[in-house]
Amino acid sequence: MIDLLVVGDANPDVLISGAPETPPAGQAETLVDSGTLALGGSAAIVAHGAARLGLSTALAAMIGRDAAGDFVLDTLTSAGVDIGGCVRHESLPTALTVCLNRPDGDRAILTAPGCLPAFGPADVRAVPARHVHSASYFLQPRLAAGLPSLLGEFRRAGASTSLDTNDDPAGAWRLSPGLLAACDLLLPNEAEALALAGVGGELEAAMAALAAGGPTPVVKRGGEGALALLDGELVGARGPLVTPVDTVGAGDGFDAGFLAGWLSSGDLPSALAWGCACGALSTRAAGGTAAQATAVEARSAAGDVQIF
């Protein structure tokens, strides 16, 4: 039995720093500060980070039969991720994301979904795992429709489950009936939690509404840390302090660290400390995986996280 099966998206990220807010058209060439090719896709970044932390990790995802797909598989294999559950579509290309990073830390994200909409529950092997995590719910409609049943099957086999929906490009934020009840943990960021709950601007009320559906909500708050609601009690975490180089994938780094802490201890404060540590350390370099923490680094940085 492996520690973690991650189900979801995998693609290259092209990260551009120093781009103008609106690049000029007219075939004008605009010089930028830097460009980086990195592993992307929330699920792939979580799997990469979990393997780096020492978890036995497998990824179930769909990629194309193209150079982008080769890059994804090579990068995951180098990190020790089991890619036996990754399937290659015969005709559709691998998804591709371009991130335009602005100096203020905000970014525009452009994604060509490629084969992501074709990926569904039938493509996921029944791998014995202690925990199953799913990501990028709204980018994979076939997977989304069957995800409550898929996660339910894994739970009946003894696995715990979690979901990070990530952003909804359509802005609808509708989840399949029964999905929250099939999740032990829900791992959105603050904006996503508010949108999913649909209760206005109060985060605590949003978390309570999400918890009523079944899962323990664990909400990422960027530099402010994270907040979880367990059995009606709020538990917060903040730190460690870092000066970020690039925040792409920081939320996925948090997910990897949180799940590693959770699977190691079953203790929510400890998991929050590991999540905050790994999320912060992942910002030390461009891209979601270049600076992901080792277990030694995560353990040390988790000692600097304030739990409240």
C-alpha positions in Angstrom: 0.0 0.0 0.0 1.3 3.5 -0.9 0.9 6.5 1.3 -0.7 8.9 -1.3 -2.5 8.7 -4.6 -3.1 12.0 -6.3 -5.7 12.3 -8.9 -5.9 15.2 -11.3 -4.1 17.5 -13.7 -0.5 17.4 -15.0 1.1 19.8 -17.5 4.1 22.1 -18.1 4.0 25.6 -16.8 5.6 28.4 -18.7 6.4 31.2 -16.1 7.0 34.7 -17.4 8.2 37.4 -14.9 8.2 41.0 -15.7 5.5 41.0 -18.3 3.4 44.2 -18.8 -0.2 43.9 -17.5 -1.4 44.0 -21.1 1.3 43.0 -23.6 1.2 45.1 -26.8 -0.1 43.5 -29.9 0.9 44.4 -33.5 3.6 41.7 -33.6 5.6 43.8 -31.1 8.3 41.9 -29.3 8.3 42.6 -25.6 11.4 41.7 -23.4 10.6 40.4 -20.0 12.8 39.7 -16.9 12.8 35.9 -17.0 11.1 32.8 -18.3 11.0 29.3 -16.7 9.7 25.9 -17.8 8.4 24.0 -14.8 6.1 21.2 -13.9 2.5 22.4 -13.5 -0.9 21.2 -12.7 -2.0 21.2 -9.1 -2.2 17.5 -8.8 1.3 17.0 -10.3 2.8 19.6 -8.1 1.3 18.0 -5.0 2.5 14.6 -6.0 6.0 15.9 -6.7 6.1 17.7 -3.3 4.8 14.7 -1.4 7.4 12.4 -2.9 10.1 14.9 -2.1 8.9 14.8 1.5 9.4 11.0 1.5 5.8 9.8 1.0 5.3 6.8 -1.4 3.3 8.7 -4.0 1.5 7.8 -7.2 -0.2 10.1 -9.7 -3.3 9.3 -11.8 -3.5 11.9 -14.6 -4.0 12.2 -18.4 -1.4 13.7 -20.7 -0.9 13.7 -24.5 1.5 11.7 -26.6 3.7 14.8 -27.2 6.9 16.5 -25.9 5.0 18.3 -23.2 3.7 14.9 -21.9 7.3 13.5 -22.0 8.5 16.5 -19.9 5.8 15.9 -17.3 6.5 12.2 -16.9 10.3 12.7 -16.8 10.0 15.4 -14.1 7.7 13.3 -12.0 9.8 10.1 -12.4 12.9 12.1 -11.3 11.2 13.0 -8.1 10.2 9.4 -7.3 6.5 9.7 -8.2 4.9 6.4 -9.5 3.6 7.4 -12.9 2.0 3.9 -13.7 -1.4 5.5 -13.4 -0.8 8.3 -15.9 -2.5 7.6 -19.2 -1.7 9.2 -22.6 -4.5 10.3 -24.9 -4.0 9.2 -28.5 -4.9 12.5 -30.2 -5.5 15.3 -27.7 -2.4 17.3 -26.5 -1.1 17.7 -23.0 -2.5 20.7 -21.2 -0.3 23.8 -21.1 -0.3 26.8 -18.7 1.3 30.2 -19.1 1.7 32.3 -16.0 2.3 36.1 -16.4 3.7 37.2 -13.1 3.5 40.8 -12.1 5.8 42.7 -9.8 3.1 43.1 -7.2 2.9 39.3 -6.8 -0.4 38.9 -8.7 -0.5 36.9 -11.9 -2.6 36.1 -14.9 -2.9 32.4 -15.7 -3.7 31.2 -19.2 -4.4 27.5 -19.6 -5.0 25.4 -22.8 -6.9 22.4 -21.3 -5.8 19.9 -24.0 -6.8 16.4 -22.8 -7.9 17.4 -19.3 -11.6 17.3 -20.1 -11.2 13.8 -21.4 -9.9 12.4 -18.1 -12.5 10.5 -16.1 -13.0 8.0 -13.3 -12.6 5.1 -15.6 -8.9 6.2 -16.2 -8.1 5.9 -12.5 -6.7 2.6 -11.3 -7.8 1.2 -7.9 -4.4 1.6 -6.3 -4.4 0.6 -2.5 -3.5 3.9 -0.8 -3.7 5.3 2.7 -4.9 8.6 1.3 -6.4 9.9 -2.0 -6.2 13.5 -2.9 -7.9 15.1 -5.9 -7.1 18.5 -7.5 -8.3 21.0 -10.2 -11.9 19.8 -10.0 -13.3 22.4 -12.4 -10.8 21.7 -15.2 -11.8 18.1 -15.5 -15.6 17.8 -16.0 -15.7 14.1 -16.7 -13.7 13.4 -13.5 -15.8 15.9 -11.5 -19.0 14.2 -12.4 -17.9 10.8 -11.1 -15.6 12.1 -8.3 -18.1 11.5 -5.4 -18.4 7.8 -6.4 -14.7 7.4 -7.0 -13.7 8.9 -3.6 -16.4 6.9 -2.0 -14.9 3.7 -3.4 -11.5 4.6 -2.1 -13.0 5.4 1.4 -14.7 2.0 1.5 -11.3 0.4 0.8 -9.9 2.2 3.8 -8.4 5.4 2.4 -9.0 8.9 3.7 -9.7 11.5 1.1 -9.2 15.2 0.3 -10.0 17.7 -2.4 -8.5 21.0 -3.6 -10.9 22.4 -6.2 -8.6 25.2 -7.3 -10.2 28.0 -9.3 -13.3 27.7 -11.4 -12.8 29.5 -14.7 -16.6 29.6 -15.3 -17.2 31.2 -12.0 -20.1 28.9 -11.1 -18.6 27.0 -8.2 -21.0 24.1 -8.3 -19.9 20.8 -6.8 -21.4 17.4 -7.7 -24.0 16.2 -5.2 -22.4 14.2 -2.4 -18.8 15.4 -3.2 -18.2 17.1 0.1 -19.6 14.1 2.0 -17.0 11.9 0.2 -14.1 14.1 1.4 -12.4 14.0 4.8 -10.5 17.2 4.1 -11.2 20.2 1.9 -8.2 22.4 1.0 -9.2 25.6 -0.7 -7.6 29.0 -0.5 -9.6 31.8 1.1 -11.2 33.1 -2.1 -12.1 29.6 -3.2 -13.7 28.8 0.2 -15.9 31.9 0.1 -16.9 31.1 -3.5 -17.7 27.4 -2.7 -19.7 28.3 0.4 -21.6 31.1 -1.3 -22.3 32.9 2.0 -20.7 36.3 1.4 -17.5 37.7 2.8 -17.2 36.0 6.2 -14.6 33.3 6.2 -15.7 31.7 9.4 -19.3 31.4 8.2 -18.0 29.9 4.9 -15.9 27.3 6.7 -18.9 26.4 8.9 -21.1 26.0 5.8 -18.5 23.8 4.1 -18.0 21.7 7.3 -21.7 21.0 7.4 -21.3 19.1 4.2 -18.9 16.6 5.8 -15.2 17.6 5.4 -12.8 19.3 7.7 -12.1 22.6 5.8 -8.4 23.7 5.8 -8.2 27.2 4.3 -4.9 28.6 2.9 -4.4 32.3 3.4 -1.1 33.1 1.7 1.3 35.0 3.9 -1.3 35.0 6.7 -1.0 31.2 7.1 -3.9 28.8 7.3 -7.1 28.2 9.2 -8.9 25.0 9.9 -12.3 24.1 11.4 -12.4 20.8 13.3 -15.5 19.8 15.4 -16.6 23.4 15.5 -13.2 24.8 16.8 -11.0 27.0 14.7 -7.3 26.2 14.6 -4.9 28.7 13.0 -1.3 28.6 11.9 1.1 31.4 10.7 4.7 31.4 9.4 7.5 30.8 8.8 8.4 34.2 7.4 10.0 34.2 4.0 10.7 36.6 1.2 9.0 35.0 -1.8 10.7 34.8 -5.2 7.6 33.2 -6.9 4.3 32.1 -5.3 3.2 29.8 -8.2 2.4 26.4 -6.6 2.7 27.6 -3.0 -0.9 26.3 -2.3 0.0 22.9 -3.8 3.2 22.9 -1.7 1.0 23.5 1.3 -1.3 20.6 0.4 1.7 18.3 0.1 3.1 19.3 3.4 -0.3 19.2 5.2 -1.0 15.7 3.9 2.5 14.5 4.9 2.0 15.9 8.4 -1.5 14.5 8.6 -0.5 11.0 7.5 2.5 11.1 9.9 0.7 12.2 13.0 -3.1 12.5 12.5 -2.7 15.7 14.4 -4.3 18.8 12.9 -1.9 21.4 14.4 1.1 19.4 13.3 -0.3 19.0 9.8 -1.0 22.8 9.6 2.6 23.5 10.7 4.0 21.2 8.0 1.6 22.7 5.4 2.6 26.3 6.2 6.3 25.4 6.2 6.2 23.6 2.9 4.0 26.3 1.3 6.4 29.0 2.4 9.6 27.1 1.4 8.2 26.4 -2.1 8.3 30.2 -2.9 12.1 30.3 -2.8 12.5 29.7 -6.5 10.4 30.1 -9.7 7.8 27.5 -10.3 5.9 25.1 -8.1 8.6 22.4 -7.6 12.1 23.8 -7.9 12.3 24.8 -4.2 9.9 22.2 -2.6 11.0 21.2 0.8 12.7 18.0 1.9 11.4 16.3 5.0 14.4 17.7 7.0 13.7 21.2 5.8 10.0 20.9 6.4 10.5 19.6 10.0 12.9 22.4 10.8 10.6 25.2 9.3 7.5 23.7 11.0 9.1 24.5 14.3 8.9 28.2 13.4 5.1 28.0 12.7 2.9 29.7 15.2 -0.3 27.7 16.1 -3.2 29.6 17.6 
